[in-house]
């Protein structure tokens, strides 16, 4: 049996704010902007802390069901014997994907207790977000905190730009 290269050692919800919006019109399709961001901090040896932040319904919305802010902190360990490229891929792709799966459940459970029903977060292209983060980090000493907008990515997909 293969042992995992990346271990989720634990996580906790750092912040969860939810507000159902009374202006939501059930007769219209919901339209909410989703922003996903993450930052990584190295701990001791092969340990890392990842903060995943999700904002839903932030800004001017046509028909948002809610406004939500969620920050999850995850603690990860990576096996020592892996090469640097695999380590970077594990940190920038796999680790945030693992926390995002947890976040999707938290958002569905939280919003499911509201007046407008469960909100299921869409999947996120962490490959594109990682490319942006790694490209910026290569030119800066500090890693940036760049937001990923699902709406922006969908627009790029429609227009064919990358």
Backbone as a printed PyTorch tensor [residue, N CA C, xyz], in Angstrom:
tensor([[[  0.8480,  -1.1860,   0.0000],
         [  0.0000,   0.0000,   0.0000],
         [  0.8900,   1.2450,   0.0000]],

        [[  0.5300,   2.2080,  -0.8230],
         [  1.2690,   3.4600,  -0.8860],
         [  0.9110,   4.3470,   0.2960]],

        [[  1.9200,   4.9220,   0.9010],
         [  1.6320,   5.8530,   1.9890],
         [  1.4540,   7.2450,   1.3960]],

        [[  0.5670,   8.0540,   1.9680],
         [  0.3230,   9.3900,   1.4150],
         [  1.5350,  10.2960,   1.6130]],

        [[  1.7570,  11.1670,   0.6340],
         [  2.8540,  12.1270,   0.7200],
         [  2.4630,  13.3670,   1.5120]],

        [[  1.1740,  13.6500,   1.5450],
         [  0.6440,  14.8240,   2.2350],
         [ -0.3460,  14.3580,   3.2940]],

        [[ -0.1630,  14.8250,   4.5090],
         [ -1.0350,  14.4410,   5.6160],
         [ -1.7600,  15.6800,   6.1430]],

        [[ -3.0750,  15.5900,   6.2880],
         [ -3.8340,  16.6180,   6.9880],
         [ -3.8130,  16.2380,   8.4650]],

        [[ -3.0920,  17.0200,   9.2570],
         [ -2.9340,  16.7170,  10.6750],
         [ -4.0680,  17.2690,  11.5220]],

        [[ -4.7970,  18.2380,  10.9880],
         [ -5.9120,  18.8250,  11.7100],
         [ -6.3420,  20.1200,  11.0520]],

        [[ -7.4900,  20.6050,  11.4500],
         [ -7.9930,  21.8760,  10.9250],
         [ -8.9760,  22.4520,  11.9220]],

        [[ -9.2280,  23.7410,  11.7790],
         [-10.2810,  24.3700,  12.5630],
         [-10.8420,  25.5550,  11.7800]],

        [[-12.0610,  25.9280,  12.1310],
         [-12.6860,  27.0920,  11.5180],
         [-12.2480,  28.3020,  12.3220]],

        [[-11.5360,  29.1870,  11.6490],
         [-11.0440,  30.3990,  12.2980],
         [-12.1410,  31.4600,  12.3660]],

        [[-12.9230,  31.5590,  11.2940],
         [-13.9680,  32.5870,  11.2430],
         [-15.0970,  32.1020,  10.3370]],

        [[-16.3230,  32.3090,  10.7840],
         [-17.4980,  31.9990,   9.9750],
         [-18.5470,  33.0650,  10.2470]],

        [[-18.8210,  33.8750,   9.2490],
         [-19.8710,  34.8960,   9.3180],
         [-20.8780,  34.6090,   8.2150]],

        [[-22.1450,  34.5720,   8.5790],
         [-23.2010,  34.2840,   7.6050],
         [-24.3580,  35.2370,   7.8430]],

        [[-24.8770,  35.7680,   6.7420],
         [-26.0620,  36.6050,   6.8280],
         [-26.9550,  36.3040,   5.6310]],

        [[-28.1610,  35.8240,   5.8950],
         [-29.1490,  35.6340,   4.8350],
         [-29.6320,  37.0120,   4.3980]],

        [[-29.7590,  37.1980,   3.0970],
         [-30.1650,  38.5080,   2.5940],
         [-31.6610,  38.5260,   2.2860]],

        [[-32.3870,  39.4360,   2.9080],
         [-33.8400,  39.5070,   2.6960],
         [-34.1990,  40.0080,   1.3050]],

        [[-33.2330,  40.5510,   0.5810],
         [-33.5050,  41.0760,  -0.7660],
         [-33.4880,  39.9850,  -1.8370]],

        [[-33.1490,  38.7400,  -1.4710],
         [-33.1110,  37.6490,  -2.4480],
         [-34.5000,  37.4150,  -3.0260]],

        [[-34.5890,  37.3110,  -4.3420],
         [-35.8400,  37.0750,  -5.0470],
         [-35.8430,  35.6360,  -5.5570]],

        [[-36.7020,  34.7990,  -4.9930],
         [-36.7910,  33.3870,  -5.3920],
         [-37.2180,  33.2030,  -6.8480]],

        [[-37.8470,  34.1960,  -7.4060],
         [-38.3210,  34.0970,  -8.7910],
         [-37.1810,  34.2470,  -9.7960]],

        [[-36.0530,  34.7500,  -9.3460],
         [-34.8730,  34.9510, -10.2010],
         [-33.7970,  33.9440,  -9.8110]],

        [[-32.9220,  33.5730, -10.7500],
         [-31.8170,  32.6760, -10.3670],
         [-30.8390,  33.3980,  -9.4390]],

        [[-30.2830,  32.6790,  -8.4750],
         [-29.3140,  33.3150,  -7.5730],
         [-28.0380,  33.6850,  -8.3190]],

        [[-27.4670,  34.8240,  -7.9400],
         [-26.1850,  35.2710,  -8.5090],
         [-25.3260,  35.7870,  -7.3840]],

        [[-24.2870,  35.0220,  -7.0620],
         [-23.3660,  35.4060,  -5.9980],
         [-21.9390,  35.3360,  -6.5160]],

        [[-21.1370,  36.2820,  -6.1370],
         [-19.7210,  36.2530,  -6.4600],
         [-19.0110,  35.4180,  -5.4070]],

        [[-18.1350,  34.5190,  -5.8600],
         [-17.3520,  33.6900,  -4.9660],
         [-15.8900,  34.0840,  -5.0890]],

        [[-15.2550,  34.3130,  -3.9630],
         [-13.8290,  34.6250,  -3.9240],
         [-13.1430,  33.5740,  -3.0630]],

        [[-12.0770,  32.9660,  -3.5920],
         [-11.3210,  31.9550,  -2.8750],
         [ -9.8630,  32.3850,  -2.8500]],

        [[ -9.2610,  32.3220,  -1.6850],
         [ -7.8660,  32.7010,  -1.5390],
         [ -7.2320,  31.7860,  -0.5070]],

        [[ -5.9110,  31.6530,  -0.5700],
         [ -5.2190,  30.9100,   0.4730],
         [ -3.8010,  31.4250,   0.6340]],

        [[ -3.2670,  31.1900,   1.8200],
         [ -1.8760,  31.5280,   2.1070],
         [ -1.2610,  30.3490,   2.8390]],

        [[  0.0500,  30.1750,   2.6420],
         [  0.7650,  29.0430,   3.2200],
         [  1.9070,  29.5770,   4.0690]],

        [[  2.0380,  29.0340,   5.2650],
         [  3.1540,  29.3780,   6.1510],
         [  3.8770,  28.1100,   6.5500]],

        [[  5.1890,  28.1590,   6.4670],
         [  5.9980,  27.0050,   6.8520],
         [  6.1590,  26.9680,   8.3600]],

        [[  5.9750,  25.7830,   8.9110],
         [  6.2130,  25.5620,  10.3270],
         [  7.5980,  24.9530,  10.5050]],

        [[  7.7140,  24.0660,  11.4450],
         [  9.0060,  23.4120,  11.6320],
         [  9.1080,  22.1890,  10.7220]],

        [[ 10.3180,  21.9190,  10.2940],
         [ 10.6450,  20.7920,   9.4280],
         [  9.7020,  20.7030,   8.2310]],

        [[  8.8850,  19.6710,   8.1420],
         [  8.0070,  19.4580,   6.9890],
         [  6.5540,  19.7880,   7.2940]],

        [[  6.3450,  20.7300,   8.1890],
         [  4.9930,  21.1080,   8.5950],
         [  4.6120,  22.4570,   7.9930]],

        [[  3.3460,  22.5690,   7.6230],
         [  2.8460,  23.7860,   6.9910],
         [  1.4620,  24.1020,   7.5380]],

        [[  1.1550,  25.4070,   7.5910],
         [ -0.1720,  25.8640,   7.9530],
         [ -0.7590,  26.5620,   6.7340]],

        [[ -1.9580,  26.1910,   6.3690],
         [ -2.6300,  26.8040,   5.2300],
         [ -3.9090,  27.4630,   5.7140]],

        [[ -4.0990,  28.7240,   5.3360],
         [ -5.3350,  29.4470,   5.6430],
         [ -6.1140,  29.5880,   4.3360]],

        [[ -7.3010,  29.0110,   4.3030],
         [ -8.1870,  29.1150,   3.1490],
         [ -9.3030,  30.0790,   3.5070]],

        [[ -9.5090,  31.0790,   2.6550],
         [-10.5460,  32.0790,   2.8980],
         [-11.5370,  32.0630,   1.7430]],

        [[-12.8030,  32.0280,   2.0920],
         [-13.8800,  32.0270,   1.1010],
         [-14.8220,  33.1610,   1.4350]],

        [[-15.1510,  33.9600,   0.4270],
         [-16.1600,  34.9980,   0.5780],
         [-17.2100,  34.7840,  -0.4920]],

        [[-18.4390,  34.7840,  -0.0760],
         [-19.5680,  34.5660,  -0.9680],
         [-20.5200,  35.7400,  -0.8340]],

        [[-20.9460,  36.2780,  -1.9660],
         [-21.8950,  37.3850,  -1.9370],
         [-21.2760,  38.6990,  -1.5580]],

        [[-19.9670,  38.8280,  -1.7210],
         [-19.2850,  40.0770,  -1.3880],
         [-19.4300,  41.0430,  -2.5630]],

        [[-19.6970,  42.2780,  -2.2800],
         [-19.8250,  43.2630,  -3.3420],
         [-21.2680,  43.4420,  -3.7740]],

        [[-21.4510,  44.1190,  -4.8640],
         [-22.7900,  44.3830,  -5.3890],
         [-23.2560,  43.1540,  -6.1570]],

        [[-24.3690,  42.6140,  -5.7410],
         [-24.9100,  41.3990,  -6.3520],
         [-26.2770,  41.6810,  -6.9530]],

        [[-26.5650,  41.0020,  -8.0380],
         [-27.8800,  41.1390,  -8.6470],
         [-28.9500,  40.4390,  -7.8230]],

        [[-28.6410,  39.2270,  -7.3500],
         [-29.6360,  38.4660,  -6.6030],
         [-28.9310,  37.4630,  -5.6900]],

        [[-28.2580,  37.9530,  -4.6770],
         [-27.5080,  37.0960,  -3.7570],
         [-28.4130,  36.5700,  -2.6550]],

        [[-28.2380,  35.2960,  -2.3190],
         [-28.9900,  34.6800,  -1.2250],
         [-28.4080,  35.0440,   0.1320]],

        [[-27.0900,  35.2690,   0.1480],
         [-26.4450,  35.5100,   1.4300],
         [-25.0920,  36.1790,   1.2260]],

        [[-24.5380,  36.6160,   2.3310],
         [-23.1420,  37.0150,   2.3960],
         [-22.4980,  36.0820,   3.4030]],

        [[-21.3310,  35.5600,   3.0440],
         [-20.6800,  34.5950,   3.9070],
         [-19.1700,  34.7980,   3.8360]],

        [[-18.5170,  34.7090,   4.9750],
         [-17.0530,  34.7340,   5.0530],
         [-16.6390,  33.5320,   5.8900]],

        [[-15.7370,  32.7290,   5.3290],
         [-15.2520,  31.5410,   6.0150],
         [-13.7370,  31.4750,   5.9000]],

        [[-13.0650,  31.3180,   7.0230],
         [-11.6140,  31.0760,   7.0480],
         [-11.3830,  29.7690,   7.7770]],

        [[-10.6610,  28.8790,   7.1140],
         [-10.3090,  27.5890,   7.6960],
         [ -8.7910,  27.4990,   7.7520]],

        [[ -8.2760,  27.0550,   8.8710],
         [ -6.8420,  26.8220,   9.0390],
         [ -6.6150,  25.3140,   9.0160]],

        [[ -5.6970,  24.8750,   8.1700],
         [ -5.3380,  23.4570,   8.1030],
         [ -3.8580,  23.2710,   8.3830]],

        [[ -3.5330,  22.1760,   9.0310],
         [ -2.1540,  21.8480,   9.3490],
         [ -1.7620,  20.5940,   8.5730]],

        [[ -0.6840,  20.7090,   7.8070],
         [ -0.2610,  19.6390,   6.9190],
         [  1.1880,  19.2510,   7.1840]],

        [[  1.4830,  17.9920,   6.9460],
         [  2.8500,  17.4830,   6.9820],
         [  3.1170,  16.8190,   5.6380]],

        [[  4.3100,  17.0620,   5.1080],
         [  4.7180,  16.4630,   3.8430],
         [  5.8860,  15.5200,   4.1190]],

        [[  5.8790,  14.3680,   3.4760],
         [  6.9660,  13.3980,   3.6320],
         [  8.2940,  14.0180,   3.2360]],

        [[  9.3310,  13.6750,   3.9550],
         [ 10.6550,  14.2680,   3.7440],
         [ 11.2880,  13.9050,   2.4200]],

        [[ 11.0910,  12.6840,   1.9570],
         [ 11.8490,  12.1860,   0.8200],
         [ 11.3220,  12.6160,  -0.5520]],

        [[ 10.3980,  13.5440,  -0.6270],
         [  9.9010,  13.9520,  -1.9390],
         [ 10.7120,  15.1300,  -2.4840]],

        [[ 10.7260,  15.2390,  -3.8080],
         [ 11.4710,  16.3160,  -4.4590],
         [ 10.7170,  17.6440,  -4.3240]],

        [[ 11.4240,  18.7400,  -4.6120],
         [ 10.8680,  20.0820,  -4.4060],
         [  9.6400,  20.3330,  -5.2720]],

        [[  9.6570,  19.8830,  -6.5070],
         [  8.5090,  20.0980,  -7.4030],
         [  7.2500,  19.4260,  -6.8470]],

        [[  7.3840,  18.1950,  -6.3800],
         [  6.2380,  17.4870,  -5.8000],
         [  5.7740,  18.1910,  -4.5360]],

        [[  6.7180,  18.6660,  -3.7430],
         [  6.3790,  19.3940,  -2.5110],
         [  5.5460,  20.6380,  -2.8360]],

        [[  5.9820,  21.4070,  -3.8240],
         [  5.2660,  22.6220,  -4.2140],
         [  3.8690,  22.2680,  -4.7200]],

        [[  3.7620,  21.2370,  -5.5490],
         [  2.4500,  20.8220,  -6.0510],
         [  1.5280,  20.3960,  -4.9180]],

        [[  2.0650,  19.6750,  -3.9530],
         [  1.2520,  19.2490,  -2.8110],
         [  0.7370,  20.4550,  -2.0250]],

        [[  1.6100,  21.4460,  -1.8320],
         [  1.2230,  22.6190,  -1.0430],
         [  0.2640,  23.5320,  -1.7790]],

        [[  0.5030,  23.7820,  -3.0570],
         [ -0.2910,  24.7570,  -3.7960],
         [ -1.5370,  24.1680,  -4.4520]],

        [[ -1.5800,  22.8440,  -4.6420],
         [ -2.7310,  22.2250,  -5.2960],
         [ -3.5220,  21.3180,  -4.3560]],

        [[ -2.8540,  20.3360,  -3.7900],
         [ -3.5670,  19.3390,  -3.0030],
         [ -4.0670,  19.8800,  -1.6650]],

        [[ -3.2140,  20.5880,  -0.9410],
         [ -3.6100,  21.0820,   0.3870],
         [ -4.8270,  22.0110,   0.3200]],

        [[ -4.8350,  23.0340,  -0.5600],
         [ -6.0380,  23.8700,  -0.6050],
         [ -7.2710,  23.1130,  -1.1050]],

        [[ -7.0700,  22.1420,  -1.9760],
         [ -8.2080,  21.3430,  -2.4600],
         [ -8.8420,  20.5470,  -1.3200]],

        [[ -8.0040,  20.0220,  -0.4420],
         [ -8.5130,  19.2680,   0.7130],
         [ -9.3450,  20.1860,   1.6120]],

        [[ -8.8150,  21.3640,   1.9240],
         [ -9.5730,  22.2900,   2.7840],
         [-10.8190,  22.8090,   2.0920]],

        [[-10.7520,  22.9790,   0.7690],
         [-11.9310,  23.4700,   0.0440],
         [-13.0830,  22.4540,   0.1300]],

        [[-12.7610,  21.1780,   0.0890],
         [-13.7930,  20.1540,   0.2590],
         [-14.4770,  20.2710,   1.6100]],

        [[-13.6950,  20.5440,   2.6360],
         [-14.2600,  20.7520,   3.9730],
         [-15.1150,  22.0200,   3.9820]],

        [[-14.6080,  23.0740,   3.3390],
         [-15.3350,  24.3480,   3.2880],
         [-16.6820,  24.1970,   2.5760]],

        [[-16.7160,  23.4150,   1.5230],
         [-17.9850,  23.2040,   0.7940],
         [-19.0440,  22.6230,   1.7170]],

        [[-18.6350,  21.6780,   2.5460],
         [-19.5750,  21.0720,   3.4870],
         [-20.0280,  22.0720,   4.5450]],

        [[-19.0990,  22.8570,   5.0700],
         [-19.4290,  23.8550,   6.0910],
         [-20.4210,  24.8750,   5.5240]],

        [[-20.1720,  25.3390,   4.3040],
         [-21.0670,  26.3240,   3.6740],
         [-22.4510,  25.7160,   3.4350]],

        [[-22.5000,  24.4810,   2.9390],
         [-23.7920,  23.8340,   2.6970],
         [-24.5810,  23.6630,   3.9950]],

        [[-23.9100,  23.2460,   5.0520],
         [-24.5820,  23.0600,   6.3420],
         [-25.0540,  24.3870,   6.9280]],

        [[-24.2170,  25.4050,   6.8370],
         [-24.5670,  26.7140,   7.3970],
         [-25.7350,  27.3310,   6.6430]],

        [[-25.6380,  27.3800,   5.3290],
         [-26.6940,  28.0130,   4.5320],
         [-27.9720,  27.1770,   4.5290]],

        [[-27.8480,  25.8750,   4.7380],
         [-29.0220,  25.0050,   4.7860],
         [-29.9330,  25.3180,   5.9550]],

        [[-29.4060,  26.0000,   6.9570],
         [-30.2080,  26.4170,   8.1050],
         [-30.8220,  27.7950,   7.9060]],

        [[-30.5740,  28.3980,   6.7550],
         [-31.1210,  29.7170,   6.4480],
         [-32.4150,  29.6180,   5.6620]],

        [[-33.0080,  30.7460,   5.3440],
         [-34.3090,  30.7570,   4.6840],
         [-34.2820,  30.3690,   3.2050]],

        [[-33.1180,  30.4090,   2.5560],
         [-33.0630,  30.2010,   1.1050],
         [-32.4870,  28.8560,   0.6950]],

        [[-32.2670,  27.9740,   1.6260],
         [-31.7640,  26.6380,   1.3110],
         [-30.2470,  26.5860,   1.1900]],

        [[-29.7480,  25.3760,   0.9720],
         [-28.3120,  25.1500,   0.9100],
         [-27.6760,  25.8150,  -0.3040]],

        [[-26.4970,  26.3620,  -0.0760],
         [-25.6590,  26.8780,  -1.1490],
         [-24.5240,  25.8780,  -1.3290]],

        [[-24.3990,  25.3380,  -2.5260],
         [-23.3220,  24.4120,  -2.8430],
         [-22.2540,  25.1770,  -3.6200]],

        [[-21.0850,  25.2890,  -3.0230],
         [-20.0030,  25.9960,  -3.7080],
         [-19.5900,  25.2270,  -4.9550]],

        [[-19.2950,  25.9420,  -6.0230],
         [-18.8340,  25.2670,  -7.2400],
         [-17.4040,  24.7630,  -7.0630]],

        [[-16.9920,  23.8930,  -7.9560],
         [-15.5970,  23.4660,  -7.9230],
         [-14.7110,  24.6420,  -8.3120]],

        [[-13.4640,  24.5990,  -7.8880],
         [-12.5040,  25.6720,  -8.1570],
         [-11.3020,  25.0790,  -8.8690]],

        [[-10.7840,  25.7920,  -9.8320],
         [ -9.5980,  25.3710, -10.5630],
         [ -8.3590,  25.8240,  -9.7850]],

        [[ -7.8760,  24.9680,  -8.8940],
         [ -6.7150,  25.3210,  -8.0860],
         [ -5.4290,  25.3390,  -8.9080]],

        [[ -5.4270,  24.6980, -10.0580],
         [ -4.2470,  24.7500, -10.9290],
         [ -4.0220,  26.1880, -11.3890]],

        [[ -5.0700,  26.8550, -11.8530],
         [ -4.9410,  28.2440, -12.3110],
         [ -4.5870,  29.1800, -11.1630]],

        [[ -5.2160,  28.9710, -10.0230],
         [ -4.9170,  29.8110,  -8.8580],
         [ -3.4690,  29.6090,  -8.4140]],

        [[ -2.9950,  28.3690,  -8.4280],
         [ -1.6130,  28.0850,  -8.0310],
         [ -0.6240,  28.7060,  -9.0030]],

        [[ -0.9220,  28.6510, -10.2910],
         [ -0.0370,  29.2720, -11.2860],
         [  0.1100,  30.7590, -11.0060]],

        [[ -0.9900,  31.4020, -10.7060],
         [ -0.9680,  32.8290, -10.4020],
         [ -0.1520,  33.0930,  -9.1430]],

        [[ -0.4100,  32.3150,  -8.1040],
         [  0.3000,  32.5120,  -6.8400],
         [  1.7880,  32.2280,  -6.9820]],

        [[  2.1580,  31.1370,  -7.6350],
         [  3.5710,  30.7800,  -7.7790],
         [  4.3020,  31.7630,  -8.6810]],

        [[  3.6260,  32.2590,  -9.7150],
         [  4.2400,  33.2440, -10.6020],
         [  4.5380,  34.5390,  -9.8760]],

        [[  3.6020,  34.9770,  -9.0630],
         [  3.8020,  36.2010,  -8.2850],
         [  4.8570,  35.9930,  -7.2100]],

        [[  4.8540,  34.8230,  -6.5770],
         [  5.7990,  34.5540,  -5.5010],
         [  7.2310,  34.5220,  -6.0300]],

        [[  7.4060,  34.0920,  -7.2740],
         [  8.7480,  34.0350,  -7.8450],
         [  9.3430,  35.4310,  -7.9940]],

        [[  8.4940,  36.4450,  -8.1840],
         [  8.9690,  37.8110,  -8.3530],
         [  8.9430,  38.6400,  -7.0910]],

        [[  8.4750,  38.0830,  -5.9800],
         [  8.3630,  38.8270,  -4.7340],
         [  8.9140,  38.0020,  -3.5860]],

        [[  9.3780,  38.6900,  -2.5600],
         [  9.8560,  37.9710,  -1.3780],
         [  8.6990,  37.3440,  -0.6250]],

        [[  7.6160,  38.0840,  -0.4550],
         [  6.4550,  37.5770,   0.2710],
         [  5.4590,  37.0120,  -0.7160]],

        [[  4.8440,  35.9040,  -0.3420],
         [  3.8050,  35.3330,  -1.1980],
         [  2.5740,  36.2270,  -1.1380]],

        [[  1.9720,  36.4990,  -2.2880],
         [  0.8050,  37.3760,  -2.3000],
         [ -0.4510,  36.6460,  -1.8550]],

        [[ -1.4330,  37.4000,  -1.4790],
         [ -2.7560,  36.8690,  -1.1970],
         [ -3.6640,  37.3200,  -2.3360]],

        [[ -3.7430,  36.4980,  -3.3570],
         [ -4.5420,  36.8400,  -4.5250],
         [ -5.8770,  36.1260,  -4.4480]],

        [[ -6.9260,  36.8140,  -4.7800],
         [ -8.2510,  36.2040,  -4.7730],
         [ -8.5260,  35.5630,  -6.1180]],

        [[ -9.2670,  34.4940,  -6.1040],
         [ -9.6880,  33.7910,  -7.3070],
         [-11.1850,  33.9710,  -7.4130]],

        [[-11.6280,  34.5170,  -8.4870],
         [-13.0540,  34.7360,  -8.6640],
         [-13.6000,  33.7080,  -9.6470]],

        [[-14.5590,  32.9170,  -9.2010],
         [-15.1750,  31.9280, -10.0760],
         [-15.8540,  32.6290, -11.2450]],

        [[-16.4780,  33.7680, -10.9830],
         [-17.1390,  34.5070, -12.0550],
         [-16.1200,  34.9350, -13.1120]],

        [[-14.9370,  35.4340, -12.6770],
         [-13.8880,  35.8150, -13.6230],
         [-13.4220,  34.6170, -14.4280]],

        [[-13.2530,  33.4540, -13.7780],
         [-12.7980,  32.2590, -14.4790],
         [-13.8420,  31.8060, -15.4900]],

        [[-15.1120,  31.8610, -15.1270],
         [-16.1700,  31.4740, -16.0740],
         [-16.1720,  32.4020, -17.2760]],

        [[-15.9540,  33.7000, -17.0340],
         [-15.9110,  34.6590, -18.1310],
         [-14.7380,  34.3440, -19.0590]],

        [[-13.5830,  33.9960, -18.4870],
         [-12.4270,  33.6230, -19.2940],
         [-12.7330,  32.3870, -20.1250]],

        [[-13.4170,  31.4190, -19.5210],
         [-13.7590,  30.2060, -20.2530],
         [-14.7070,  30.5000, -21.4090]],

        [[-15.6380,  31.4180, -21.2220],
         [-16.5730,  31.7670, -22.2880],
         [-15.8850,  32.4850, -23.4390]],

        [[-14.9180,  33.3430, -23.0880],
         [-14.2400,  34.1090, -24.1370],
         [-13.0380,  33.3900, -24.7130]],

        [[-12.6360,  32.2740, -24.0620],
         [-11.5190,  31.4950, -24.5730],
         [-10.1640,  32.0150, -24.1620]],

        [[-10.1040,  33.0100, -23.2650],
         [ -8.8010,  33.5270, -22.8100],
         [ -8.3030,  32.6910, -21.6520]],

        [[ -7.0230,  32.7020, -21.4590],
         [ -6.4390,  31.9320, -20.3610],
         [ -5.6920,  32.8300, -19.4300]]])
